[in-house]
Amino acid sequence: MTNGIIEPEKIKEALTILLKENNLFEVRILKGKTTISGYFTSADVLIKEFNKVDLRGANVFYTLHRIDESCYSREQHDCFRQVKTTTSDNDIVAYQWLLIDLDPVRRTGISSTDAELRMAYERGEQITKYLREIGYPAPIFACSGNGVHLLYAVNLANTDENKALVQNCLKALAFLFGDDKVDVDQSVFNPARISKLYGTMAQKGANTTERPHRMSRILSAPKQMQVVSRELLEKLAADKPIESAPTKESSKSSFDIVDWMDRYGLRYEVKEWKDATRYVLDHCPFDSSHTGTSAVIMKHPNGAIQFKCFHNSCQGHDWRELRLMYEPDAYDDKRAADEARIEEGWKQYKAFNRNRTDIAYQEEKTDDEHIEKMFETAMDILNRPKEERICIKTGMTEFDKKTGGLAKGEITLVSGLRASGKSSLISQWTLNAVNQDFTTIVYSGELKDIRYNSWMMQQAAGQDFVVKHETLENFWYCRDDVKPAIAKWLGDRFWLYNNNYGNNFKMIATRLNEIIRRLKADLVIIDNMSILDLSDITDDRRADKWDQQKLFVETLKNLAMLCNCHIVFVVHPRKANGFLRLDDVGGSGSIGNLADNVFIVHRVNRDFLRGFRRDVKGIPDNARNKEEDEYYYDLGGDNCVEIVKERETGIQDLFIPLWYEKQTKRLKNSAFENVVYKWDFDGFIGREEIPFEDGGAANDN
């Protein structure tokens, strides 16, 4: 019985497209555990034989590839027989098709829902588009009844090499497009593979409204099929999942791809695939216009990592190239030696030997002479050459006058709410240091090097050399013609860390130790702690983030003393608004005590005024005290730097008002201050402030 189960015209149409004239094919009918087979060369003969078979509950398949003509002499010649001998791999002469079988993931033995079938259809469209972009011709696009078939014409002899090629093509497509919703069947690579005969009903499970039995059919086919070249097949096969571990990362179980992506700001969606994990990127790093599901990173169980962008213009970009984009020295021959050197360097100056497991106490070294070297008398210290206290002036007049500035060998903690002016302040400290012929090294994890440089150029230029943007309100920038002069002035006294080398503090601290000594650097700025990766700063697995932060500050303190430089580090507070206090700074119980100086930068607004009255002056919110109010308002300013702690002089609770100049992004001691940095422009050295002999205003005449 065949009524409604086969569509003879659709079968003939399909065989005309799929088979050459007089080409031998086998049709196999599977019904429960029963297999019925027949060899045919004519569609008309096949249709007649169908009428002799009960097809209810059966599914009908045909052989995809070219069969040896001698098989036509088997007993099921032009008829259906229940036999044991059917087409085997050895009976296939050549591959004729690359079959891409997309099946919605569901429980076995049931048909797909309309929604599941549509997912397979959409996945077929994605694969067709992708393959077209890398040079493939149009395929046959067919519905198998429960899923989708894509058939690409090929002409490959039946050899082990070609079998592996077809298998690898399917592995690549499964890697690129398979997921927990739609499966790319990797088992259809063998030469004797059978596939749904289009024009017959797919009868899997019960025929229900939700999961109906559907007719299989060809949905579209090119008027003239083009054969896919071997080169294109090999191009696709090259994207198969890595089964060995060719990347350096794969041999290191500690390499964390998630941490790596987060470190460099790659946004992604996690999708599990088989026993591997696929990270679908928000956009391709090589071309930001490639969005959606275009770019993926795959992490395999053996640690191997792959990258793929589906667009033709990105073909050839692999994981190695992607990593090099962010870490230019990732695959240098010296990398392993550098990593070993970093580890050794880290051990050499690890702060106060805390958490040390690599150095054991040596009893044989505890002789009297050694002990006397370890401990000193007051006279020993007095007889040592006197160490000069060298300070770097910050440009904050009141602070510099009272303390001398930032003393070398010390560390300073700077905190403040978002947009309080922290970055503007410490950038000016860099310019002021250069103006005093001090060398500065800066780590800015939040700003790209181009943006940081542009920001600092604007501050260095001053009002005479900045211009307003033509269309953007409140947007000013440094004149292009003076930028080279400023850069020349900065010269080798300003060094900015290249964020492409990552944010691992253990590595950065080791490199800082090296470059500070080499350059004899005076000031180091780290903006900010929250951007840095502190995960491996301690060997103690029980250590939490507070322990990591404490060891981070201890390391900076040790580095500042060993290298005789001043280190400024920025720490973001835990709360996001209100009147900020030191207790609101993350880990302040440790890091605030360890720092020599603690500054909090405030934006003068209503929250600050209310907190200043309440927390500093002790005035209740409902009280009114004209004298106290006038004290504050006389302080003035758009921003305010609070000196919470200064170890040398004991200054605390000192509030220094600063005025913000939007044209130059400067924080100034007064609204009329105009600091002129000593960069040279066309032979003109920046003007000095006019010295008033009487200390008053200059005469107009």
Protein Blocks (a to p, Z undefined) as FASTA:
>chain_A
ZZhkacfklmmmmmmmmpcehiacdddddehjbccddddfbfklmmmmmmmpcfehiacd
ddfbdcdfklmmpmkgoiacddfbdcdfklpmbdfbdcddddddddehiacdfklmmmmm
mmmmmmmmmmmmnopacdddddehjaccddddddddddfklmmmmmmmmmmmmmmmgcfk
bccdfklmbfklccddehiacdehjddfklccdddddfbdcfbdcdddfklmmmmmmmpc
cfbdfbfklmpmklcfklmmmmnopacddddehjbccdddfbdfklmklghjlbccdddf
kopacdddfbfklgoiafklmmmmmmmmlmgfklmmmmmmmmmmmmmmgghhiaiakbcc
dfklmcfklmmmmpccfklmmmpccdddddddehiaklmmmnopacehiacdddddehil
pmmmmmmmmmmmmmnopacddddfkbcfklmmmmmmmmmnommlcccdfklghiacddfk
lmmmmmmmnmmmbccddfknojafklmmmmmmmmmmmnopabdcdddfklpccklmpfbl
kbcfklmmmmmmmmmmmmmmmnopadddddddfbfgdjddfklpghklmmmmmpmbdcdd
ddddfklmmmmmmmmnopafkbccfklmmmmmmngpjbdcddfbafknopahiacddddd
fklopacfbfkbccddfbdeehiacddddddfklpacdfZZ
